[in-house]
């Protein structure tokens, strides 16, 4: 699967996403016709697939930015591996295997039986998925919160978007484990707001999310260090790949669970979210090859703020239902605001440079 060069037009990066969109929507229409036998039913499922794709894109745009941030330090070989193998894992693993695995564990049935249940009893399948929302939200929210806090609690971070806040946070970054302590404090706080039985599940799942983040960080460091020992060219290899895969999984939790609010059909969900995942992949490639993160200095900040907001929303969703449209628009709004701030900064810098050149010429 060839990718566009750095000189390609923006639309060129989305070529495969457009192809998958057409194929996916055709499959959605065929599925709608086979399941309903009516033009209206076919168009309804066609529309649901399109809405799910938009939902996935809106919820995962910050994921593309974070992926790009990590990918830019990886070798071309590992970049290509992530963008090929990684997207297969993201699309088929998280959108199909993950929901099936939840039902297999929760219902105590085999994988084949889970597929039959999804096809023949979608209401029961959706009920089991919704019952698993609490541990999923606790696990994914904790992992994402650690991702966001680690970005801001960094003593080497010298570019601040909201300077009054970020400069103060950076000063505390020298305190080891401060972000872990903060997350544990939030876990205890939210557990006090839940009934006793649910609180126990929440705490255990959240702690597993925290441990997963720490294990991935340690494993990534060990693997990449061993690769650097063998070859300096292997920097940012297997360890970074594993980190990105777990990160993708955490981002996918919210979209997979939210999709059941629109349809209870696993196969429609897989088509819609799979289309959205291809656009996230295309955006990731574009951000890396066009150097967008370097050009817009606050874009990355907006993505990590969006991650923190998403993690808090996942926690709050254990208490109250929050529509997915709010989650998606909130993240998109923060990223859009950071992009606008970056453009303003670039204009200000250019104006100052032009003013300096003008003054020097006058002298």
Beta strands, then each sheet from edge to edge (+ up, - down):
end
